[in-house]
Amino acid sequence: MTYPIRPIDESEWPGFAGVLAEGFGWTPHPTQDERYKAATEFDRALVAFDGTTMAGVTSVFSLTMTVPGGRQIPVGGVTAVSVLPSHRRRGVLSALMRRQLSDIRDRGESVAALYASESLIYGRFGYGRAASELSYKIDKHRSAFVRDAPTDPALRLRVVSPTEARADFEKLFAAVVPRRPGRYERTRHVWDAFLADEEHDRGGWGSLRAVLAEDDQEVRGYALFRTKSAWDANGVPSGELRVFELEAIDPAAYALLWRDMLDRDLITRLEAYARPVDDALIALLADSRQLRATWSDELWVRLVDVDRALTARAYAAPVDLVIEIEDDVCPWNAGRRRLTADTTGAECKPVDDEPHLTVPVSALGSAYMGDGLLGAQLDAGLLREHTPGAVRALAAAMAWSPKPLAGLVF
């Protein structure tokens, strides 16, 4: 059975939102619903119809995202993917994904990216896990820093209102975006939602709080957090602090902000989410075992136009390989490409030469931001190496430091 697919207009938002609510099993507050509606690009919001019924939906945010080397490129940020429970396993999702990828290519975006609500879904559409994140739980009394942690006597902390300091957050965040692959520029709508602080935004925690690290010339870092007050049966404080974002442009500001988070009175435990796997905090803690971390996948990437995507990023080492790419969802990518790259630039073009290795397009997506597991995929039998050492050479060239992190779900 086929399902006609088309973009919607703003008047059809209630039906679109209804499919999301049914698929994700949530009921957003009316204010949250309005925020999401305001951020939606309706010409990129696709619906698959079964007669007059909206059977499945998906949408795209037009993102500008950093890739290895610091270049910022247009990326299709896939979001709002949902199918009615009554229409599962009928090909609705497959039809939406194929149409969406074709549309992304037609708009000139060579890369698509998403956060996967279920990690099982998107590999079959050519997406690969391209970034990971850590979540922390740290006991305050075990959070001492190493002796040589960086300091700067010119730095000071200033408690601020998140609403009033928004311009400082935006300016500093724009400065750090090019430093890490996966980071994307935030629109006004994204900042509106991120700084929202009504009761239904708090999830049982206190109001959103903020602190700046600054000197006489500029703001050098900020932290956004919430606290939850508590005392045990003996009247001993056992409050918690949750860090939502902590950014800085230099090590001293970064260390000062973390020290402030860890030294807050009446707090016994700190939590932080969506942290990079190479977070400098790991090196700052004198006893890194006290940073009880949980790993999770974060950003998933799909190369929509392989040639343009692979030439848009930088490479850590020289590579010259013929790669046979398997891609049955975007057939224009399938075939053999010669990737020639070094630290100054890259070229990727179709060839008829014998391949050094054969890979599914999802493997290239997983390696694209610099944190791929090509070697593990080879060991698992998911890649075919025709020339010994080819996978190692490709993995070394595509690796990058710092490791990728988008940092905020879109």
C-alpha positions in Angstrom: 0.0 0.0 0.0 1.3 3.5 -0.8 0.8 6.6 1.3 0.8 10.0 -0.3 3.4 12.3 1.3 3.5 16.0 1.3 4.5 19.0 3.5 1.8 20.6 5.7 0.9 24.2 6.4 0.5 25.8 9.8 -3.2 25.2 9.9 -2.5 21.4 10.0 -0.3 21.6 13.1 -2.9 20.0 15.5 -3.0 16.8 13.4 0.8 16.7 13.1 1.2 17.3 16.9 -1.4 14.6 17.6 0.6 11.9 15.7 3.7 12.9 17.7 1.8 12.7 21.0 0.4 9.3 20.1 3.7 7.9 18.9 5.8 9.2 21.8 3.1 8.7 24.4 3.4 12.2 25.8 1.1 15.1 26.4 3.1 18.4 26.2 1.9 21.5 28.1 0.2 23.9 25.7 3.1 26.3 26.1 5.6 23.6 25.1 3.4 22.7 22.1 3.4 26.4 21.0 7.2 26.6 21.3 7.6 23.5 19.1 5.1 24.8 16.6 7.0 28.2 16.4 10.3 26.3 15.7 8.8 24.0 13.0 9.7 24.7 9.4 6.4 23.8 7.8 7.8 23.4 4.3 10.1 20.6 5.8 7.4 19.0 7.9 6.3 15.9 6.0 3.1 13.8 6.6 2.2 10.4 5.1 -1.6 10.2 4.6 -3.9 7.2 4.7 -6.9 8.8 3.2 -7.5 11.9 5.3 -5.7 10.3 8.3 -2.2 11.5 9.2 -0.5 8.1 9.5 3.1 9.2 10.0 5.1 12.4 10.4 8.7 13.7 10.3 10.3 17.1 10.0 13.7 18.8 9.5 15.5 21.7 11.1 17.9 23.6 8.9 21.0 23.4 11.0 24.5 24.8 10.6 26.8 22.2 12.2 30.5 22.0 12.8 32.5 19.1 11.2 36.1 18.0 11.8 38.4 20.9 11.1 36.0 23.6 12.3 34.1 24.2 9.1 30.4 24.8 9.6 28.1 23.2 6.9 24.4 23.1 6.3 22.9 19.9 7.8 19.4 18.5 7.8 18.5 18.0 11.4 15.9 15.2 11.4 13.3 15.4 14.1 9.7 14.6 15.0 9.7 11.1 13.5 6.5 9.2 14.5 4.0 6.7 13.1 0.6 6.0 14.5 0.5 2.7 16.4 -2.3 1.6 14.1 0.0 2.0 11.0 3.2 0.3 12.2 4.9 -2.2 9.9 3.1 -0.9 6.8 6.0 0.9 5.2 5.0 4.3 6.4 8.3 5.1 8.1 10.4 3.8 5.1 8.4 6.0 2.7 8.9 9.0 4.9 12.6 8.4 5.4 13.3 8.0 1.7 11.3 11.1 0.7 13.0 13.1 3.4 16.5 12.1 2.3 15.7 13.0 -1.2 14.4 16.4 -0.1 17.5 17.0 2.0 19.7 16.3 -1.0 17.6 18.5 -3.3 18.1 21.4 -0.8 21.9 21.1 -1.1 22.5 19.5 2.3 25.1 16.7 2.1 24.6 15.4 5.6 21.5 14.5 7.7 21.7 14.1 11.5 19.3 13.1 14.3 18.9 12.0 17.8 17.4 8.4 17.9 14.6 7.8 20.3 15.2 4.1 19.6 18.7 3.2 18.4 17.4 0.1 16.6 15.6 2.1 14.0 17.8 4.3 11.9 20.7 2.1 10.9 18.5 0.5 8.2 18.2 4.0 6.6 21.9 4.5 6.4 22.4 6.4 9.7 25.4 5.6 11.9 26.1 6.4 15.5 28.5 9.3 15.1 28.8 10.7 18.6 28.6 9.5 22.2 27.8 11.3 25.5 28.5 10.7 29.1 26.2 11.4 32.1 27.8 12.0 35.5 27.0 11.6 39.1 29.7 13.0 41.5 29.7 13.1 45.3 30.7 16.6 46.4 33.0 15.4 49.2 35.0 13.3 46.7 35.4 16.0 44.0 38.9 17.5 44.7 40.8 18.7 41.7 44.4 17.8 40.8 47.0 20.1 42.4 47.9 21.8 39.1 44.4 22.6 38.0 44.4 25.9 36.0 43.6 29.2 37.8 43.5 32.8 36.8 43.4 35.6 39.4 41.7 37.9 36.9 38.7 35.6 36.8 35.6 36.2 39.0 32.2 34.6 39.2 28.9 36.5 38.9 25.5 35.1 39.7 23.0 36.2 37.0 19.5 35.8 35.9 19.3 33.4 33.0 16.9 35.6 31.2 18.9 38.8 31.6 22.2 37.1 30.7 20.9 35.5 27.6 23.0 37.7 25.3 26.2 36.6 27.2 25.2 32.9 26.7 24.6 33.3 23.0 27.8 35.2 22.4 30.0 32.7 24.3 28.2 29.7 22.8 28.8 31.0 19.3 32.5 31.2 20.1 32.7 27.5 21.2 30.5 26.0 18.4 33.4 25.8 15.8 35.7 24.0 18.3 33.9 20.7 18.5 32.3 18.6 15.7 28.6 18.1 16.0 27.9 21.4 17.6 25.3 23.5 15.8 24.3 27.1 15.8 21.2 27.8 17.9 18.3 29.8 16.6 16.2 32.1 18.7 13.6 29.3 19.0 16.2 26.9 20.4 17.3 29.4 23.0 13.7 30.2 23.9 13.0 26.5 24.7 16.4 25.9 26.4 16.0 28.8 28.8 12.3 28.2 29.4 11.6 28.1 33.2 7.9 27.7 33.8 6.8 25.2 36.4 6.2 22.5 33.7 9.7 22.9 32.4 11.4 22.2 35.8 10.6 18.5 36.1 10.5 18.7 39.9 13.7 20.7 40.2 14.1 24.3 41.3 14.2 27.4 39.0 16.9 27.7 36.3 20.0 29.3 37.7 23.2 30.7 36.1 26.6 31.9 36.9 29.2 33.7 34.6 33.0 33.4 34.8 34.4 36.8 33.6 37.3 39.2 33.8 37.4 42.9 33.2 37.3 42.5 29.4 34.8 39.7 28.7 32.7 36.8 29.8 34.8 33.6 29.5 32.3 31.0 30.5 28.9 30.2 32.0 27.0 27.4 33.8 23.2 26.8 33.7 21.8 24.5 36.4 19.0 23.6 38.8 19.0 22.5 42.4 16.8 20.3 44.5 16.8 20.9 48.2 16.6 18.0 50.7 17.6 17.1 54.2 17.9 13.6 55.8 16.2 12.4 58.9 18.9 14.0 61.1 18.6 17.4 59.5 21.8 17.0 57.4 21.5 18.7 54.0 21.4 16.3 51.1 20.6 18.5 48.2 21.3 17.8 44.5 22.5 20.0 41.7 22.0 19.3 38.0 24.2 20.9 35.4 22.3 21.6 32.2 25.2 23.3 30.3 28.7 24.5 31.2 30.8 26.2 28.6 34.0 28.1 28.6 36.5 29.5 26.2 39.6 28.6 28.2 40.8 26.0 30.8 40.9 28.4 33.8 37.3 29.5 33.3 36.2 26.0 32.8 37.8 24.8 36.0 36.4 27.7 38.0 32.9 27.0 36.9 33.1 23.3 37.7 34.6 24.1 41.1 31.7 26.5 41.8 29.2 23.8 40.8 30.9 21.2 43.0 31.4 23.5 46.1 27.8 24.8 46.4 26.5 24.8 50.0 23.8 22.3 51.0 24.6 20.1 48.0 25.9 16.6 48.4 25.6 15.3 44.8 26.0 16.7 41.3 24.5 15.4 38.1 25.4 16.4 34.6 24.1 15.1 31.3 25.1 15.4 27.6 28.8 15.7 28.4 31.5 14.8 25.8 33.4 11.6 26.2 36.7 13.5 26.3 35.4 16.1 28.8 38.3 18.0 30.5 36.5 17.4 33.9 37.8 13.8 33.8 41.4 15.1 33.8 40.6 17.8 36.5 39.3 15.4 39.1 42.1 14.1 41.4 40.2 10.8 41.7 38.5 10.2 38.3 36.8 7.1 39.6 34.5 9.3 41.6 33.0 10.6 38.3 30.5 7.8 38.0 29.7 8.0 34.3 27.1 6.3 32.1 27.7 6.1 28.4 25.1 6.6 25.7 24.9 7.1 22.0 24.2 10.8 21.0 24.2 12.1 17.5 23.5 9.8 14.5 24.7 10.9 11.0 23.7 10.0 7.5 25.8 11.0 4.4 23.2 12.1 1.9 25.7 13.2 -0.8 28.9 11.2 -0.1 31.2 13.1 -2.4 30.3 16.5 -1.0 30.2 15.3 2.6 33.6 13.7 2.6 35.3 16.7 1.0 33.6 19.2 3.5 35.5 17.9 6.5 39.2 17.8 7.5 41.3 14.8 7.9 43.9 13.9 10.6 46.2 11.9 8.4 46.8 11.3 4.7 44.6 8.7 3.0 44.3 7.5 -0.6 41.7 4.7 -0.9 39.1 3.4 -3.3 35.9 2.8 -1.3 33.0 0.7 -2.5 29.9 2.2 -0.9 26.7 0.2 -0.3 23.6 2.3 -0.2 20.2 1.0 -1.2 18.2 3.9 0.3 20.1 6.7 -1.6 21.2 4.8 -4.7 23.1 7.9 -6.0 25.7 7.2 -3.4 26.3 3.6 -4.3 29.4 2.6 -6.1 33.2 3.2 -6.0 34.7 6.5 -4.8 38.4 7.4 -4.6 39.0 9.4 -1.4 42.3 11.3 -1.5 42.9 13.5 1.5 45.6 15.0 3.8 45.6 17.7 6.4 45.2 20.4 3.8 42.1 19.2 1.9 40.2 16.3 0.3 38.9 15.0 -3.0 36.2 12.3 -3.4 35.1 11.3 -6.9 33.6 8.2 -8.7 36.0 5.7 -10.2 36.0 2.3 -11.7 39.2 1.1 -10.0 39.2 -2.0 -7.8 38.2 -1.2 -4.2 40.5 -1.3 -1.2 37.4 -1.9 1.0 33.6 -2.2 0.9 31.5 -0.4 3.5 27.8 0.3 4.1 27.1 4.0 4.0 26.1 3.9 7.7 29.8 3.1 8.5 30.9 6.3 6.9 28.2 8.2 8.8 29.4 6.7 12.1 33.0 7.9 11.3 32.1 11.2 9.8 32.3 13.4 12.9 35.6 11.8 14.1 34.4 9.2 16.6 33.7 6.1 14.4 34.4 2.5 15.2 35.6 1.3 11.8 38.0 -1.2 13.3 35.3 -2.7 15.5 33.0 -2.9 12.5 35.7 -4.7 10.6 36.2 -7.2 13.4 32.5 -7.7 13.6 32.4 -8.6 9.9 30.4 -5.6 8.9 33.0 -4.2 6.5 35.0 -6.0 3.8 38.6 -5.2 3.5 40.2 -6.1 0.2 43.6 -4.6 0.9 45.1 -5.3 4.3 45.3 -2.1 6.4 42.8 -0.2 4.4 40.3 0.1 7.3 43.0 1.2 9.7 44.2 3.9 7.2 40.6 5.2 6.8 40.0 5.2 10.5 43.2 7.1 11.3 42.4 9.7 8.7 38.8 10.2 9.8 39.5 10.3 13.6 39.4 13.7 15.2 40.1 15.5 18.5 38.1 16.8 20.2 35.4 14.1 20.0 32.0 15.1 18.6 29.0 16.2 20.6 25.9 18.0 19.5 25.0 18.8 23.1 21.3 19.6 22.8 18.5 17.4 21.4 16.8 18.8 18.4 
